[in-house]
Amino acid sequence: MILKPKITSSVAATKFKRTKIVAAIGPPTDSYEMVESLIQKGVNGITMNFSHQTYDAAKRQTKWIRKASAHLSKPVAIVQDLAGPKIRLGDFEGFIGVETGQQIRLGFETDYEKTGIIPVQYDLSKKVARGHTMYIYDGKVRTTVQSVKAGVIYAKVENSGVLLKRKGINLPDTDFGGDVITDKDKADIAFGSTQDFDYVAMSFVQTAEDLKAMRRLMKNLGYDAKLMVKVETKAAIENIEAIVEEADAVMIARGDLAYEVSPEAVPTLQRKIISLCRRHGKISIVATQMLSTMTENPEPTRAEVSDVATATILQADALALRDETANGKYPLESVQMMKRIINYTERNSPVRKVHFIDEQDTSGSPIQQAIAKAVITLAKQIKAVAIVAETRSGGTALAIASLRPSRPILVVTSSQRVAQQLAIMYGSKTFVRKDSKVQTVKLTSWLQKNKVLNPKDVIVSASGQYPGRIGTTDTIKVRILE
């Protein structure tokens, strides 16, 4: 379905927020009214957590998102967030207290009341080895594996604490040997292939081969979504450049990542991954605890405000709200606060490169790279108000956006799917129009009529002489609006 072009509010091209917002949907936002409000207040992408999501709910919410998107004439990306091999404790009554130096036993789906062996939802005995570290209950209890016998893991507790049922376990030293696509993931992917999802987010990836295996699975199902990787394991960091090259988008999942590599490493890694994504023309998303205080309180901490501002200054494509909108008391306020921080930071911090990137090593063909750089240079020299990128696959727009121009990017495409996928790309606003040799003229004239652009504004465009054909961008034009 092609969105009928319209303007719901006239915002000058230079005033659009560059950094996009991705929000998770959950019980507090599970209604059409809330979905529409999230999008209206600044959300550009919505994630569905398939660790908990039912298929009926996913179908219902997808219809709401597309209806609200059409009503607001605002493309929105839908992300199917797969559970992956999330390792959790099993079920037991109450809590289990543990003391420093104590030995505990863990086993696959055991009965704690009868055996004293703490149940785990995944058979870790086939993966862990002596000396491996296990962080239990989201890092609150650290243990070290001493031995594995007859399917039972014997581990030494390094600090006192309590264990609660179904809490997560992180294993930074453990190699899952490519076993990261679970049976549940396969079933969820089969379902997703029948739905209108734009991205598949793959969890607990360790190597680029994991992504290639997922691509093969998606191809066999005819699933045309883009592939997003959630970076949250130590192994992923060790293979990060190959993973970024293979992915279409990268989410820096800082919660689990902090337990895998240590908290102090995360800010530096965040900076590195954003830079790699820019180098390879991939979308970057910073996630986890950005405004976590707002899950319970109407205001964020000063540290959280600084965190959002820092990610904005680093020029990530998008920032993610998770518990804040999926489980929090103030979902709309969280979106509004994030947008306020982004807007203030972008308007009061120079839009410029803030970290090194080798522009000779960007993604795409040499011609595409050259055109992207030429468009940006020309726009700067003639003080253009905006850059217009005509694209069928999204490649031209991504190449331009990866260089983070100081001018806004107005993207025009005939593909609704591409428009939705580019909804979370930095510095851009996407419009869906029919293929035409005068796409840019029609779009800019329409934007001028709606006061997004003004008379005498200068526009630089990148287009191809064969509209709608992938990989044919070869023309740069300058237009002065009358």
Beta strands, then each sheet from edge to edge (+ up, - down):
strand 1: 20-24
strand 2: 45-49
strand 3: 77-81
strand 4: 95-98
strand 5: 103-108
strand 6: 118-120
strand 7: 133-136
strand 8: 141-149
strand 9: 152-157
strand 10: 161-164
strand 11: 169-170
strand 12: 199-202
strand 13: 226-231
strand 14: 249-253
strand 15: 283-287
strand 16: 318-321
strand 17: 386-390
strand 18: 409-413
strand 19: 428-432
strand 20: 458-464
strand 21: 473-480
sheet 1: 1+ 2+ 3+ 12+ 13+ 14+ 15+ 16+ 1+
sheet 2: 4+ 10-
sheet 3: 6+ 5+ 9- 8+ 7- 11+
sheet 4: 19+ 18+ 17+ 20+ 21-
end
